Amino acid sequence: MEKTKEKNQVMQRIIKSVKGKGIRIVFPESNDKRIVEAAKKIVKDGIAKPILIGNRRINNLEFFELKSNDSNFISFLKERFKEDDVKILRKDPVYYGAYLVSTGKADGLISGANHTTAHTIRAALKMIQMKKDVKRISSFFLISKGMKSYLFADCAVNILPDEEELAEIAYLTSKSAEMIGIKEKRVAFLSFSTKGSAEHPSLERIRNATKIAMKKIKDGFVDGELQFDAAIVPEVGKKKAPQSKVAGNANILIFPDLQSGNIGYKIAERLGGFEAIGPIIQGLRLPVNDLSRGCNSKDIYNLAAITALQAIMAMKDERR
C-alpha cells in the first residue's frame, strides 16, 4: 500500500494544486469510452471542468456540439487556412476544440486517444500558436516510480533537433520541471559517450547543445554528454564523471533525437514498470496535450491534472 502512495507522490501534489480551480479542458474525442470514464472522475474529484465535443448527453458532463456552419468558427479558420482546407476543418472536432481554447471559451485541450500526435500538434500550432519567445515546441514525459521521478524529453515532437533546438528543449523542460514542483533541476544531455569516452561527428551537436543550455539555464545544473547509466546511477556517475554535479543524480534527461527518446520512455514504461504521463507539450501559448492511442482512463485523468496546472501558469503569465 505504501508503494502505491509513493508512486503517485508527484501527481498527488499536482492534483492538490488544481482541485477546485474550475479549469475548463476540452476533450474532442467524446465517443471514446476512456475519455468519458476519465471525464466523470475528473468532475467527481474537482480536477477540472471537462468540455466534451459531441452531441451526446451524459449526467454531470458538459458537451459542446460541433456546428460546421458556425460563422465565428468559420471566420477564425479562414484567417488561417485556404478555402479548401476550411471545408474540411470546419468538421474537425480537434480544430474546433483548439478554437474554443484560443477564443477563451476553454483553458486547455487534450486529444490523441484516436488522433495522431501530428494532427493534435498541427491544430495547436495553427489555432493557438507558440509563445513569443519560443522557436519550436517540444514535449516531455513525466516518468515516475516509487520516490523517483524524471522528465524525459523530447519523446514525441522533434525528430532530429539541431544544437540550438536541443538546448531550447532542455530549457523548456527545466521550466516544466519547476512547474510540477521539482526544485533542484539536474539536466543531463544523453549520449552513447560520457565526457569524451568516444568520438564521433554526431557528438558535436550534443556537446554544443550542452554549452548553450548551460548559459540558458541559470537555476539548475547542466552537464553532457553522459551515458544513461552515468546520468542516473550514482556509483557509475562518480566513476565516469567524478567532477559532475549532474552525473548519477540527473532528473531531466534530454535525448539526442526522437527515436531514442520515444524508445527510451517506452522501455521505462513497459519493462521498467515506470508510470509514463504524456506527451506533455511545452512552448505553446495555451496548453494542448497529446495522449497515446494506447492510453487508459488513468492516463487521461493524470494528463488533465497537468493540463490544468499549465493553464493556471498561463493565466499567471498573462497577468504579469
N, C-alpha and C positions, 0 to 999 in steps of 0.2 A: 504493500500500500504506500509506503514511504517513497519507493522508487517512482511510482506514478506521479506523486506530488512534485518531486524533483524534476521530472521530465517536463512538466508544464510550467515551471517556475517563470520563465521569461514571458510566456503567453499570459499567465495569470496576472503579471504586473501590467501588461498591455491592456488586457480586458478590464482590469480595475480602473485604469485611467480613462477609458472611453465610455464606461457604463453611464447611462442616463444623459448623455450629451446630445442625443437627438440627431446624430449624423445620418444623413439620407444617402443610401447607397443603392445604385441601380443594378439590377440583375436582368440582362436582356434575354436570358435563356430560361424563361419561366416554365417551359414544357418539360424540363429535366427534373425528375423526381428528387435528385440530390440537392438541387437548388431550393426546391420547395421545403424539403426537410430541414435544410440549414436555415432558411429564412424564418421558419417557425421558431427555432431555438434562438435565433438572433433577436427576435421580437420578445420572446419569453424572458431572456436574460438582460434585455435592455441595452444590447451592444450597439444597435443602430436601428434605423427605420428603413427596412428594405422596400424598394420600389421595383416591382416585377413588371417587365414589359410583356403584355399579353391581354387577352380578353376573358381570362378565367376569373372566377370568384371563389376565394377561399377565406374563411373566417380569420380575422386579425391580420390579414396580409393586404397590402395596397398594390393594385395593378393599374398600370397606365396602358391604354390601348394605343398601339401604333397606328396613327391615321395617315396614310400615304398622301392624302390631299391637304394636310396641314400646311397652310400658306406660310406660316412663320418658319417651320422646319424646312420647307422647300426653298424659301428665300435664303436661309442660312446655308443650305447646300450649294445653291447657285453662286454664292460668293466664293466658294472653294473648289468647285468641280465643273467639268464640262457638262453640257446638257444631257448627253447620252449617259453619263455616269449618274447624274441626278435621278434619272428614271429608274435606275436600279437601286441606288442607295436610299431613296425615299421609303423603300420597303424593308430596309435592313434594320433589325432591332438594335444591333450594336452601335450603329451610327446614330440612331435615334436616342439611345441611352447616353452617348457621348454629347449629343446636342443638349440634353437635359442638364448635364453637368456643366457644360460650357456657358449655358444661359442662366445658371444659378438656381435651377429647379431641383437640383440634386447636388451632393457634395463629392461623390466618387462613384466609380463604376467597377464591376467585376465581371469578366467574361472569360471564355476559354473552355468551359465544360464541353462545348460542342463546336467551338470555333478554333481555328489555328491561332497561334501566338501572333503570326504576321497580320492576320485580319484584325485582331484586337488593337495591335500597335498602330497600324495604318489609320484606324478610326481615331485613336487618341492623338496622333500627330497632326492630323488634318483638322479635327474638330476642337481639340483642346490646346494643343501646341506645347512646346517646351518652355521652361523657364528662360528668361532673357540671358542669363549668364552661363547657360549650358549649351555645349556644342553638339552632343549626342546623348540620347537617353541610353540607359543601361538597366541591368537587373541584378538582383541578388536573391539568394535563398537563405532563409533562417534555418540553420541545421542544429537541432537540439537533441540531447540525450543525457539524462541524469542532471548533473550540475554543469555540464558542458554545453556551450552554445557558440556557434561560429557563423559568420556571414561568408557565403561563397559567391564570388562574382567574376565575370559575368557569365551566367549559365544559360541564357535564353535569347539574347538580342544581337550582340555584336560578334560577327563571325571571326574576323581577324583584325582586332583593333591595332592601330599604329601606336607608337610610344606615347604620343600626346593623349590619345583616346584611352589608352591603358591607365595612364596617370589620372585622367578625369574619372574613370571608373572607380579607382581607388579612393579618390577624394569624395565622390558622391556616396560611396559605400561607407566611408568613415562617418559621414554626416547621418546616414541611415542608422548606423550603429549607435550613435549618440541619441537619436530619436527614440530607439527602443530601449534605452537605458543602460547601454554598455559604456561605462565611464572611461575605463583605461583601454584605449584603442591601440592594437598592435597589428600593423598591416604587413603581410608577407607577400611578395611577388614570387609566385611559384615557378619552378623550372625543373628540368632533369639534372641541373647542376646546382651546386652550393658554393657561392663565393669563389667562382673560378675553378672549380674542380674539373670542369670540362670546358672545351672551347668549340664554338660553332657560330657561324654568322647569325643564326636566329637568336642567340643570346643577347646581342647588342640591343635589340628592341626592348627586352626585359630590363636590362641594366640601365638604359637611358630612361625608361619609364619610372624606375625606382628613384633616380636622381630628381626627376621632375616632381614626383609625388612628395619627396622629402621637403621640397620648397613650398608645396601647396598645403600640406597637412601640418599645421603648427601645433596642434593639441593632441598629438599621438606619436607613436614610434613607427617608423617605416624601415623595412630592410628587404634586400633581394640581391641576387637571385638566391632562392632557397628551395631545396627539395622538400617534398611534402612532410617527410618524417623529421627533417631538420627544423621545419616550421612549427610542428605541434608536439613533438616528443622532447621533453626537457633534457633527457640524457643524450639524445642524438644532437640536439641543438648545441649543447655545451661542447660536444666533441667536434662538430663540424664548423661551428661558427661561435667560438667562445667569447668574442667581443660584442656579439649582437645583443641588443635589448629586445629583439623580437623573437629570435630563434628559440624554439622549444615552447613558446607561450603565445604564439600568434592566435588571434581570434577573428581576423579579417583576412581571408585568403583570396588573392587575386590570381585567377587562372590566365595563362597566356593567350588562350583562344577559346572559342565557343565549344569546339569539340571536347577539349579536356575538361572544361567547366561542366558541360552537360553530362558527360560520362562520370565525372567525379561526384557530383551530387547524387546521381542515381546509384552509384556504388555505395555511398554512405547510407542512403535510404534503404536499399534493397538487401545489401549484405551486412552493413554495419548496424542496422537497427535504429538509425537516427530518424527523427521526425524532420521532414523537409517541407517547409512552408514557402510557397511562392510559385512562379517567379514574381517578385515584388519589383515593380517598375519604378525607377528613380530618374528625376530630371524633368518631369512633366510639370506644367503649371498647376494642374489639379490632378488628384490621384485616379489612375486607371490601373487595375491589376489583372493579371492573367492566371488562369487555372490550367493545370494539366488535365488532359481529357480523361486521365485515369483517376481523377480526384474522388474523394468521398465527402460526405457532408461535414465531417470534422475539419477537413482541409478548407472547405468553403467558409465555415464558421471562423476559423483562425485568420484566414485572409481578410475577412470582413472586419475583424478587430484591428488588424494592421492598417487596412484602408481607412478606417475611421480615425485612427491616430494620425495618419498622413493628412487627412482632411483638416483635422484640428490644427496641425502645424501649418498648413497652407493658409488657414484663416489668420493665424498669428502673424505670418509673414506679410499678409496683405495690410494688416493694421499698423505695421512698422513704418 
